[in-house]
Amino acid sequence: MQRRLALLTPMAAALVAAGCASFDSPAKGLSPGHWDAFNRAQIEGLIAGLGKGSPGYNAARPPYVVFDWDNTSIFLDIEEASLIYQLENLVFGATPAQLEVALRKNIPKKDFLPAYNNAAGKPVNIDLLVPDIVASYTWLYQNYKGMKGAQSLAVVAMSPHYGAFITKVRYLYEAIGDTFDHDTAYPWVTYLFAGMTEAQVRKLTADTVAWQLKEPVAKVKWTSPVALPGRAGVVSVSWKNGLRLQPEMQELYAAFRNAGFDVWVCSASFVDVIKEISSNPAFGYNNPPERVLAMELERDVNGVIQPEFRRGYDQTQGPGKTKNIRRFLVSKYGYGPSFVAGDSEGDQNMMADFADTKKVLIVNRLRDPKTDIGKFSAMAVQNYGKPNTRYLLQGRDDNTGEWVASQLHTPLGATQGKALK
């Protein structure tokens, strides 16, 4: 029990200590928590109207719901957090040659956006960066005892090769994401699991969550060593640290299950990562691993992950989320989800594409008003308090990683929240 409490947020830990470890005990309604009260009431109404206590409920044809994962079911992004843990702890299964294939996979040779110029102000591209990364990884591969060497992580971490490797891979992730389209960028980070098995990725994920819950919510910046500029030069990258589990979502997953809904996750992160964090009892969501739709890669006969997207599958982002829901869920149930939750442009298609969807929960991250999700957010503000509204906007404070009891979003470093960008 003590281990589980250490892994949960304070609110979740309190509920566990009170005897609600899985949030699966029967309840009359959702705990107020940090819910916007109108949003909570609307979802409670949906559960009451369609769940097993309703006159029209049919256990053979249950309603189902679909949740996005990153920045929706949790605070921050488990794929990104896993990448940092993977880099800092050198948890890789690839040889240097295999890693080079993964790093270059489907990445155009054009320069990254000017925002990613090196410290000297010069443009950087994949052909400048990959040789630096592979050279440093080769040194680490030959020297670190977790690979083919004999030195401890603490010892190899003192080498400029360590700093150059971890910084330039994380920088590459950011540069690819901002420079190229989602179809190119989203699968790329998953290729870094090449050479690993599902069990290894799931352990990496669990270790990542345990580590992140102890980290402060803060911005982190890495700069590659001046002593080892390589071909790409010195580069820097920043990201947000401090992933948190979301107690309101843990309870909502359970409330839907208790009411006879099937609960599904549809995520643009790698499938083994999402299976672990969403199903591990220590993390409080208790969703069956077989109810995950996420990014898939090819595997060899021994289950070893290959740096190739699974043939015949659509990426689980943007329009691909709708395609996967239609392929695997609508074909199974004969109808669409009654509820969808998400936070980003990658979710806006599944939020709008199903006539059966009664309510859509948007975790507010101040999305571009020109995007569909920005427009949906504006509709949620306009229709706030109206019982027939489809879109619900839920506020969050990025300084704490917690929801707030309103529609307002407060960015990291800001002191005031607002509803729309």
ZIZIPE-V785333 format. One record per residue. RES is the residue in one letter. NEAR is the number of other C-alpha atoms within 10 Angstrom. Layout:
# ZIZIPE-V785333
res->[RES;RES]
near->[NEAR;NEAR]
This chain:
# ZIZIPE-V785333
res->[M;Q;R;R;L;A;L;L;T;P;M;A;A;A;L;V;A;A;G;C;A;S;F;D;S;P;A;K;G;L;S;P;G;H;W;D;A;F;N;R;A;Q;I;E;G;L;I;A;G;L;G;K;G;S;P;G;Y;N;A;A;R;P;P;Y;V;V;F;D;W;D;N;T;S;I;F;L;D;I;E;E;A;S;L;I;Y;Q;L;E;N;L;V;F;G;A;T;P;A;Q;L;E;V;A;L;R;K;N;I;P;K;K;D;F;L;P;A;Y;N;N;A;A;G;K;P;V;N;I;D;L;L;V;P;D;I;V;A;S;Y;T;W;L;Y;Q;N;Y;K;G;M;K;G;A;Q;S;L;A;V;V;A;M;S;P;H;Y;G;A;F;I;T;K;V;R;Y;L;Y;E;A;I;G;D;T;F;D;H;D;T;A;Y;P;W;V;T;Y;L;F;A;G;M;T;E;A;Q;V;R;K;L;T;A;D;T;V;A;W;Q;L;K;E;P;V;A;K;V;K;W;T;S;P;V;A;L;P;G;R;A;G;V;V;S;V;S;W;K;N;G;L;R;L;Q;P;E;M;Q;E;L;Y;A;A;F;R;N;A;G;F;D;V;W;V;C;S;A;S;F;V;D;V;I;K;E;I;S;S;N;P;A;F;G;Y;N;N;P;P;E;R;V;L;A;M;E;L;E;R;D;V;N;G;V;I;Q;P;E;F;R;R;G;Y;D;Q;T;Q;G;P;G;K;T;K;N;I;R;R;F;L;V;S;K;Y;G;Y;G;P;S;F;V;A;G;D;S;E;G;D;Q;N;M;M;A;D;F;A;D;T;K;K;V;L;I;V;N;R;L;R;D;P;K;T;D;I;G;K;F;S;A;M;A;V;Q;N;Y;G;K;P;N;T;R;Y;L;L;Q;G;R;D;D;N;T;G;E;W;V;A;S;Q;L;H;T;P;L;G;A;T;Q;G;K;A;L;K]
near->[10;8;9;16;18;14;22;23;19;13;14;24;21;14;18;18;14;9;11;16;21;19;23;19;12;11;12;8;16;16;13;12;16;17;21;19;15;19;22;22;16;19;21;17;14;16;24;17;14;20;24;20;12;12;10;10;17;13;11;7;13;15;25;23;21;28;23;27;25;22;21;21;26;22;23;21;19;24;19;19;21;21;24;20;19;20;18;16;15;21;19;19;19;22;17;19;11;17;24;18;18;22;22;16;15;14;16;15;12;13;17;21;15;13;11;23;20;16;16;9;13;12;18;23;20;19;16;16;21;22;15;22;25;21;17;23;24;17;17;25;20;15;18;20;14;18;17;12;14;13;16;12;17;10;12;19;17;10;15;16;23;24;20;26;26;23;25;26;23;20;22;24;18;17;23;23;18;15;18;16;10;16;16;15;19;20;24;23;22;25;24;25;25;23;20;18;18;18;12;16;22;19;13;19;25;19;14;21;23;18;15;21;18;14;13;15;20;15;12;10;10;17;17;23;20;13;10;16;16;17;13;22;22;21;24;17;19;14;15;17;19;22;27;26;27;24;27;22;17;22;24;22;26;24;23;24;19;18;20;20;24;18;20;23;23;28;24;25;26;23;22;21;22;26;22;23;25;23;18;17;14;20;25;30;25;19;23;15;18;10;17;22;26;25;24;22;21;16;19;10;7;7;13;17;25;22;24;19;19;14;9;6;14;19;24;28;28;18;17;19;25;24;20;20;21;20;13;11;20;16;11;12;15;9;17;24;27;20;24;27;25;26;26;25;16;20;27;26;19;28;27;17;15;19;11;12;20;16;22;27;22;26;24;29;26;21;20;15;14;8;13;18;26;23;16;22;30;20;16;23;17;12;15;17;14;11;11;11;17;19;26;29;28;28;26;26;22;21;16;17;20;20;25;19;18;19;27;23;25;22;17;15;11;11;9;10;18;16;20;19;13]
